[in-house]
Amino acid sequence: MQVPLDYRNPGGEQFEVAVSKLPAANSRDRRGALLLNPGGPALPGLDRPGAVAPTLPPSVLAVYDLIGFDPRGVGHSTPQSYGLDDPSLAGLFPYPAADGSITANVDHARADAERCATNAGKKLQYFTTANTARDMDRIRTALGEEKISYWGRSYGTYLGAVYESLFPERADRVVLEGNVDPTKVWAQATDNWGKAMSERFPDAARVAAAQQATLGLGGTVDEVTQKYLALADRLDRTPAPVPGSAWTKRWWRS
């Protein structure tokens, strides 16, 4: 469908947003449309209906059309390239140096920002969460729905919260899974990742300790934790090659 680049100028430049639909299995009892977003930011979602359908109960598949879409500028929705050498998560958020220095990370982030600004120019300002939420409401209109339900994961929880804030009367049932703190989007979100891992690591260590015979990481939470930290320290100092690739692996820790 066609949407405006700038919603303040709805008659100006237009571009395409790609939408997919998996119809409800029981049209007679159909409740409405369930819009899906996998997160990211900027993960494509056109294939979400087919991807999540096998995980949903028949009661949901019977009454909801599953709707997927690639957010503006992503995938099949008039994709925008900012000329980054490596747009993957590892490329955008490289590890600090082994001594903990982030000087290279700061230089990398500034170079990425300058390249985005140079290649995207003035259009960059229109690729926002708020405008993606406005695109979602255009999808609702195109489907002929008075209200639309929504299921978003990770960053998709922020997108869903923004949609409900902009169009509260048009949101039906909303599921926000793996919530992002909407007051810390997006630069401060990484602060929560380390904190969350630190707080929940004992739970993971408890599972690993119960499988000591198989994993060999220790029989108690303390033993597993110390083994983990020792492995992290070793991999920070001497990254291990990943078989079959040019990558090296360091340890992800809080």
C-alpha positions in Angstrom: 0.0 0.0 0.0 1.0 3.6 -0.4 1.8 5.8 2.6 3.2 9.3 2.9 6.9 9.8 3.7 5.9 12.8 5.8 2.5 12.6 7.5 2.5 16.4 8.0 2.4 16.5 4.2 0.1 13.6 3.3 -0.2 14.7 -0.3 3.6 14.8 -0.8 6.1 12.0 -1.6 4.6 8.5 -1.2 6.3 5.1 -0.9 5.2 1.5 -0.6 4.7 -0.6 2.6 4.4 -4.4 1.9 1.7 -6.2 3.9 0.8 -9.9 4.1 -2.3 -11.7 5.4 -3.1 -15.3 6.5 -6.9 -15.4 6.7 -8.8 -16.7 9.8 -9.6 -20.3 9.5 -13.3 -19.8 10.5 -14.6 -16.7 8.7 -18.0 -17.1 10.4 -16.6 -16.5 13.8 -13.9 -14.1 12.8 -13.1 -11.5 15.4 -10.7 -9.3 13.5 -7.1 -8.8 12.4 -4.0 -9.4 14.5 -1.0 -7.3 13.4 2.4 -8.8 14.1 5.8 -7.2 14.6 9.0 -9.2 15.5 11.0 -6.3 16.9 14.4 -5.0 15.9 14.2 -2.1 15.4 13.8 -2.6 11.7 13.3 -6.3 11.5 11.3 -7.4 8.5 7.9 -8.9 9.4 6.3 -9.8 6.1 6.7 -13.5 6.9 5.5 -13.4 10.4 2.0 -14.8 9.8 3.4 -18.0 8.4 6.2 -18.1 11.0 4.0 -17.8 14.1 0.9 -19.7 12.9 2.3 -23.1 13.9 2.9 -21.8 17.4 -0.6 -20.4 18.0 -3.6 -22.4 19.3 -6.5 -23.2 16.9 -8.8 -20.9 18.8 -6.6 -17.9 17.7 -6.1 -19.1 14.2 -9.9 -19.6 13.8 -10.9 -16.0 14.6 -8.0 -13.8 13.6 -6.5 -12.8 10.3 -2.7 -12.8 10.9 -1.2 -9.6 9.4 2.5 -9.1 8.7 4.3 -6.1 7.3 7.8 -4.9 6.6 8.2 -1.5 8.5 8.9 1.5 6.4 12.4 1.4 4.8 12.9 -2.3 5.6 12.7 -5.4 3.4 10.1 -5.0 0.7 8.8 -1.6 2.1 10.8 0.8 -0.1 14.1 -0.3 1.6 16.6 2.3 2.5 20.3 1.6 2.6 22.6 3.8 4.7 25.8 2.3 3.4 26.9 0.6 6.6 29.6 -2.0 6.1 28.0 -4.4 8.6 24.5 -3.6 9.7 24.2 -6.8 11.9 23.8 -6.6 15.6 27.5 -7.5 16.1 28.5 -4.9 13.6 26.4 -2.1 15.2 27.3 -3.0 18.8 30.9 -4.4 18.7 32.5 -5.7 21.9 34.7 -3.4 24.0 38.5 -4.0 23.9 39.9 -6.8 26.1 40.9 -4.1 28.6 37.4 -2.7 28.8 38.1 0.4 26.6 35.3 1.7 24.5 37.2 4.3 22.5 37.0 2.2 19.3 33.3 1.7 19.9 32.6 5.4 20.2 34.6 6.1 17.0 32.6 3.3 15.3 29.3 4.7 16.4 30.1 8.2 15.2 31.3 6.9 11.8 28.0 4.9 11.4 25.9 8.0 12.4 27.8 10.2 9.9 27.4 7.6 7.1 23.6 7.3 7.8 23.2 11.1 7.8 25.2 11.4 4.5 23.4 8.6 2.6 19.9 9.2 4.0 19.9 13.0 4.0 16.7 14.7 5.0 14.6 11.6 4.6 16.2 10.0 7.7 14.0 12.1 10.0 10.8 10.4 8.7 11.9 6.8 9.5 10.6 6.9 13.1 8.5 4.7 15.4 5.7 7.2 15.4 5.5 7.2 11.6 5.6 3.4 11.6 2.7 3.4 14.0 0.9 5.7 11.6 1.6 3.3 8.8 0.0 0.6 11.0 -3.2 2.6 11.2 -3.1 2.9 7.4 -3.0 -0.9 7.3 -6.0 -1.0 9.6 -7.9 1.3 7.3 -6.9 -0.7 4.2 -8.2 -3.9 5.9 -11.5 -2.2 6.6 -11.2 -2.7 10.4 -12.6 -0.3 13.0 -10.0 -1.7 15.5 -7.0 -3.9 15.1 -5.3 -6.3 17.6 -1.5 -6.4 17.9 1.3 -8.7 19.0 4.7 -7.2 19.3 8.0 -8.5 20.6 11.0 -6.7 22.0 11.2 -3.4 20.2 7.8 -4.3 18.9 6.5 -3.7 22.4 7.5 0.0 22.1 5.9 0.2 18.7 2.7 -1.2 20.1 2.8 1.2 23.0 3.2 4.2 20.6 0.4 2.9 18.5 -1.9 2.7 21.5 -0.9 6.2 22.6 -1.6 7.7 19.1 -4.7 5.7 18.4 -6.2 4.5 21.7 -9.7 4.1 20.3 -8.5 1.9 17.4 -6.6 -0.8 19.4 -8.4 -4.0 20.3 -6.4 -6.7 22.1 -2.7 -5.9 22.5 0.1 -8.3 23.5 3.5 -6.8 24.4 6.1 -9.6 24.8 9.6 -9.0 26.1 8.9 -5.4 27.0 11.3 -2.5 26.2 11.2 0.4 28.7 9.4 3.1 26.8 11.2 5.8 28.8 14.6 4.5 27.8 14.3 4.1 24.0 16.6 3.6 22.5 20.1 4.7 23.6 19.5 3.8 27.3 17.9 0.4 26.6 21.3 -1.4 26.6 21.7 -0.4 30.3 18.8 -2.8 31.0 20.2 -5.7 29.1 23.2 -6.1 31.3 21.1 -5.5 34.5 18.6 -8.1 33.4 21.2 -10.6 32.6 22.9 -10.1 36.0 19.6 -10.5 37.9 18.5 -13.6 36.0 21.9 -15.3 35.6 21.4 -17.3 38.9 18.3 -18.9 37.3 20.3 -20.0 34.3 23.1 -21.2 36.5 20.7 -23.2 38.5 19.5 -25.0 35.4 23.1 -25.6 34.3 24.0 -27.0 37.7 21.2 -29.5 37.5 22.8 -30.8 34.3 26.3 -31.0 35.7 26.8 -34.6 34.4 26.2 -33.4 30.9 27.5 -29.8 30.9 30.4 -30.0 33.4 30.0 -26.4 34.5 29.6 -27.1 38.2 27.1 -28.6 40.6 26.1 -25.3 42.3 25.1 -21.8 41.3 28.4 -20.5 42.6 30.4 -23.1 40.8 28.6 -22.4 37.5 29.0 -18.6 38.0 32.8 -18.9 38.6 33.2 -21.2 35.6 31.3 -18.7 33.4 33.4 -15.8 34.5 36.6 -17.7 34.0 35.5 -18.6 30.5 34.5 -15.0 29.8 37.9 -13.8 30.9 39.7 -16.3 28.8 37.6 -15.5 25.7 38.0 -11.8 26.2 41.8 -12.2 26.2 41.9 -14.8 23.4 38.8 -14.9 21.2 38.1 -18.4 19.8 37.6 -18.9 16.1 34.1 -20.0 15.0 34.5 -23.1 12.8 33.6 -22.5 9.1 33.6 -18.7 9.3 35.9 -15.8 9.6 34.3 -14.7 12.9 35.8 -15.0 16.3 33.7 -15.4 19.4 33.9 -13.5 22.6 31.7 -14.0 25.6 28.5 -12.1 26.1 28.2 -10.9 29.6 26.7 -8.1 31.7 
